[in-house]
Amino acid sequence: MLKTVVIICDGTFPKTEYPRYLIRTADHIVCCDGAFRKFLRNSMSIFGEERLPDVVVGDMDSLSQSMKEKYSDIIVQIDEQEHNDQTKAFRWVLDNLSGVGSIYILGATGEREDHTIGNISLLMEYARTYDLDAMGITLEMVSDHSTIFAITDTYEMECGEGRKVSIFSPDNSLRIKSEGLEWPTDGVVFDNWWKATLNRASQDKVRLELSHRSIALIMLN
C-alpha cells in the first residue's frame, strides 16, 4: 500500500478537521524546523497523546541549541540558503522515503503574505522539476480554507457542483478550455493573477483542456 506523507510548514497551523485528519493518519510526518514547536503544542489535541514528528528538516535557525540537542536524533540540518525549508523538506521526502503515493503540505499559508505566495508558487516549481505523475505521487497543499495543486497538462477532476475554483498560470501563451465551470475560461489570457479566479463548478466533474503542456495552479475552496 502506498504511503502518505505530511509536510508541516511554519505558517498557520491547521485548526479544522480535514488537515488534522491528514496529520493523524499520515504514515510519515515531516516538520520544517519553524513548525516543530507548533506541532508539539498541537500533538495532544490531534493524537490524544504527545508525539514527535518522524523528522525535522531545515536550517534550524528557528530552534534553540537546547532543542537541537534534545531532539538531535530526528533533526536533519540543511544549511544551504538557495531553497526554503518547505522545499528542503519536500526534496528530503523524495530522496529518503520509498513507496510514497501522496504528499500533503500543511501550514504553508497564513501569517506572512510573502511566504504564502512563495510557498504556493513552489508547487508549480516542483511539478516542473519532478515528473510526479510518472512517480505515482500526488501533491497537494491543504489549509483550513483550500486545497491547491499544480497541473501540467489536460486535467479532469471530481470537485462537486458548486465548488469554488480558481486557476492561476504564469504562462500568458497558455489557453485553457473548460467544461463544467460556470464561467468558461476558453478566452482567458493569463497575464495577471486574477484572470481566472473566483469561478465555480456547474457540475460535479470539471475538465480543463490545456492548449499545450505548461503549468497551472488549481485552487479549490
N, C-alpha and C positions, 0 to 999 in steps of 0.2 A: 504494500500500500504506500502510495506517495505521501510524503510528509509535508506538513505546513510549518512555516517559519514566520514569526512576528518580529519585526524590527521596530523598536520604540525610540523615537527621536525626542528632542528636548523642546517641543512645542507644548500645546495644551494637552494634558493627559486626558484620555477619553473618560467620559462620565456615563455615557449611555450603554445599554446592554450589548448591542451587537459588537462594537470593537472590544469590549471587555470579554465577551464570549470568545472572540478570536484569540485573545491572550490566554484565557483559561484552557482552551482546547488545543493550543499550539504544541507541536512536537518539540520545537526549539524556540527559545525566547532570547533575542539579541538586543541589548540596550546600547545606545550611544552613551558616551560617558556622562553627558549632561543630563540624561534622563534617568540615570541609575537611582538617584535619591528619590525621584518621583515614583519609580517602580516600587522601591522599598516601602514608601508610605502607603501605597495602594494595594500591595500584595495581599494583605489580610482581607480586605473587602472583596477582592476578586476570587481568591482561592479558599478563603476560610481559615487560612494559616499563613504564617510568614514563610516566604520562599525567595530564593535568589534567581536571577536570570541565568541562562546557561553560559553566557559570555557578555562582557562589557567591552565595546570597541571604540577607539577614538584616540585623540592625542593626550587625553587625561588632564587637560588644563582645567577641567571643572571639578576634579576630585582633590581632596586634601591628601597630604602624604600619608596620614594615618589610615585613610580609606584605601589608598593604593596598597599599603602593606597588609591590611586586614583581608582584602579580597583579591590578593595577588594571583590566586590560582584560577580566577575566571577573567582576569584582565588581559586584553590584547592591546598593547600600546602601539599606535602607528603615528609617527611623528611628522610625516610629510604634510605639507600645507597646500598641495595642489588640489586636494579634494576635501569636501566637508565630511563630517562624521557619518552622515546618512550614507554617503557613497562608500566610505570605508567599510561600514557595516554590511552594505549590500554586496560589495566585492568579496568580503570575508565569507559571507554565506555561500556565494558561488564557488569560491576556491576551496572551502573546507567541509561543506556538508553535501552528502550524496542522497539521492532519492527524493529530492525536493520537488514538489508539484505546485505549491502555492507559496508566495511571499506576500505578506501584508505589512505595509509601512504605516505605523500609527504615530500620533503625536508630532507629525511633520508640519502642521499648520497651527495658526493662532499665535498670540503674543507678539511676535515681530513680523511685520508685513514683508520685509526684505527676505527673511528666512522662508516664509511661506511661499513667496513667488519662486525663489530659487529652488526649494525642495520639490515643488510641484513640477517645475520645468525639467528637473533632472529625470523624471520618468521618461521624457522623450529622449534624453541622452542615453539612458540605459537601453531603450528599445532600439536606438540607432547602433549602439556599440555591441550589443549581445543579441543573438537570434534566439530570443526566449521561447518562441513558438517551436523551433526545432529542438530546443532543450526540454520541451514539455512543461515549461514553468509559466504560470500566470502571476502577474504582478499587479497589485492594487494598492492605492493609498486610501486609507479609510479614516474618517474622523466622525465626530458626533453628528455631522451635518451632511457629509457627502462621501461618495466613492469615486475615485479618479483613476483612470488608466490610459495608457497610450496605445494607439493602433498605428500600423504601418501600411495597411492595405485594406481593401474592401472588408466590411465587418458587419455581422448581424448579431443583435443582442435581444434577449428577452428581458425587457426592463419594466413591463407593466404599463398599461394605459394610464395616462395622467402623470407619469413620472417626469420630473423636470430634467431636461437635458441641455447641456452647454457643450459647445465644440470650440476648441482653440487649435490654431496651427501657425507656425512661423513661416510657412511656405505660401507666398502670395500667388504662386503659379498653380496651386492645388485647387481643384474643384471637387466638391462632394455632392453627389446626387443622393437625395434622401428619400426613403419610403417609411411612412409611419410616424412622421413628425408633423405637428400642427402647422408649422411654418416651414415649407421646403427650403433646403439650403442650396438648391441647384445653382442659383445665380450669385452666391456669396463669394466675394473676393476677400481672402484672409489677409488683409493689410492692416488690421488692428484687432486687439483682443476681444472687443465687444461684439464683433460682427455676427457670430453665430451662437450667442449666449441666450439664456432665458427662454429656451424653446420647451416644448412639451410633447410627450409621446401621445399620439392619437390612437394608437393600438398597442397591443401587448408586445409585438415584435417591431424593432426598428432596424432598417438596413441602410448602411452608409457605403455608397459606392465611390471609391477614390479614383480620380482621373488617372493617377499614376502612383506608383509606390512612393510614399512620402512619410510624413509623421503628423500625427494629430493627437490632441488630448481630449478625452471624453470625461465630462463631469456629470454625475448623476446625483440629484438631490431628492 
